[in-house]
Amino acid sequence: MVKIIAPKENENDYMCRKGYYALNIQMMCDSRFKIRDIVAKWPGSVHDSRIFRESYLSRELERGQLNGVLLGDSGYPLKPYLMTPYTFADTLAAQNYNSAHCKTRVTIEQTYGIIKKRFNSLHSGLRTCPLTACRIIVACVVLHNIGLERGDILREVPQIDMVVEAGINQIIIPDDAVGQTVRNHLRDTYF
């Protein structure tokens, strides 16, 4: 979420669950904090799963046009290409899977922290209309990636204590059967 001032139109749509006006931003990054995909256009009240479902990235993954697997929190649907944690980790293997998932997924949270530290206005809030705010956010991401490519040193990577989720703040999203098979295979093979 990036805080914004109250917009002139559709004000309630921008009120996020934390009680302030915001844009809900979806980003995908790699293990080196480079942002590979960003969606910066949705009001703060829009759920993460809807943003993903309606994204170009989701459509390409669904069509089989992209290889790889993404990690998402429990606010996202389990799909063959999008692994989420087990809601009920009732075995040691499932608990180990959730722990590894959490430790790996923390990279995106750290990336959000890095971006907000580099560009303080994203941390403190943008005092402009939503359309301009979206453009500013994308510009900050582009500048962040240019900085990484030019060898800017990330002096401090934010340390984020990740807690294995227990369904906090989430809409119950039914698991995809093929996604369950893929996740169970990962659990059984590696954990």
N, C-alpha and C positions, 0 to 999 in steps of 0.2 A: 504494500500500500504506500502511496505517496499522498501526503496531505495536500489539499488545495483549499482555497477560499470557497465559500458557499457560491455555487453557480447561480446565474439569474434564471435559468430554466431547469426544470426537473430536479429541483434541489434535493428532494427526498431520495432520489436514485443514487445520489453521491454519498449519502450517509452510510458509512461502513459499520460493521458489527461492533467496532471499538468505540463508536460514538462520535466520530468526526468525519468531515467531508474528505473524500479521497478518490483517487483513481486506483483500481485494482490492476496491478501489473503482473503479467506472466513472463518469466524469463527462463531460458534454458542455457546452462553454461557447461563448459567442460571442466576437467579436473584442474586446469590451470587458471580458472576464473575468467576465461574468455567467454563472452556472451555470444551464443550461437543463434539464438532466436529471441525475439521480444514481441509481445503484444501489449501495446500501451494505448488503449482506447476505451476501456470499460469503466463505468461508474463503480464506486466502492461497494455498492450493495450486491453486485453481481458475483455469484459463486464461482470459485476456481474451476469447478468441473464444467460449467457452461463456457467459460472463456476458452478452456482447452478444447472442448467439443466443437466449438465454432471456429477454431484456429486453422490456418493453413497447415501447420505442422501436424495436427491431428488428422486432417484429411489425407495428407501424404502418407502418414504411417498406416492409416486404415486401408489405403489402396496398395500398400506394399511397396511404395516408391522409395522408402528410406530404410536402411538397415540399422540395427541397434536396438537398445532397450533404454527407456527413460526410467527414472525413479521419481515417484510422486508421493506426497503424503496421503493420508487416508481421505482427504477431500477430493481425490481424483478417482476415476473408475479403474479397476484392475482390468488390464487388457494384455494381450500377448506381448505388446511393445511398451507397456507402461506398468511397471511393478510397484505395488503399494505394500505397506506392512500388513501382517496378519492382524485382524481385529482381536481375535482370541488366540494368542500364542500359547496353546496348551501343551506343547511338547518342547523339549530342550532344543531340538532342531529349529522349530518355528521361532523360539526366543532368540536363538543365535542368528537366524536370518534377519529378524527385526532389528537386532543390534547392529549387524553389518549394514543393513539398509540405512539405518539412522546415521551411522558414522560416515557413510558415503554421501548421503543426501545433504549433510550439513554444508557441503561445498556451495550449494545455491544460497543458503542463508548467509554464509560468509561473503559471497559475491554481492548480495544485496547490501551487506554492511560496508564492503569496500566502496561500492558505488556511492552510497550515502555519505561516506567519509570523504571521498574525493570531491564530491559535489554537495556541499552542505545544504544547498537549497532543497535537495531531494529529501534530506533528513528533517529540516525545519519546516518545509512546506512551500509550495509554489503559490504565489499570490497573483494568479492570472486565470483566465478562463480555461475550461477543460481542454479545448482543442490546442491552445498554445502550450499548456502544461504537457500534453502528450508529445508534442514536438520537442520540447525541452528535454524530456526524459529520454527520448530516442537519441537526441544529439549527445546527451551525457554518456549513453551507452556506446555510441560510435567513438567518442573521444576516449573513453575507458579502453576500448579494444585497441585503438591506435597507440595509446600509451603502453599497453602490454606488448604490442608488436615491436615497439621501439626500445623495449628493454627497461621501461620505468620500473623502478624497484618498489614492490609493495612492502613498505616498511613495517606495517603492522596488519596482519590478517586478523580480523576480529575473531576472537575465540567465543564460540557459542556453545553453551551447554545444551545438548540435545537430549530430550527425554523421549524414550520410546512412547509413541502416542497411544492413547487409550480412548480414541474416538472423540476427542475434544472438538467442540465447535464444528461438527461435521454433519452433513446430511447423509443419511444411510444410502449408499449407492450400491446396487446389486453387482456382485462380481461376475465378470465375463467367464464362462466355462473354460474356454481355451486359455484365458489368462490364468485361471486357477491351476490348470495343468502345467503351464510354463513355470509358475511360481513354485508349485509343489516339486517339480523336477529340480529346480535350482536348490530348494531346501534339502531335498533328499540326496542330491549329488554333492553339495558343498558344505552342508551344515549338519 
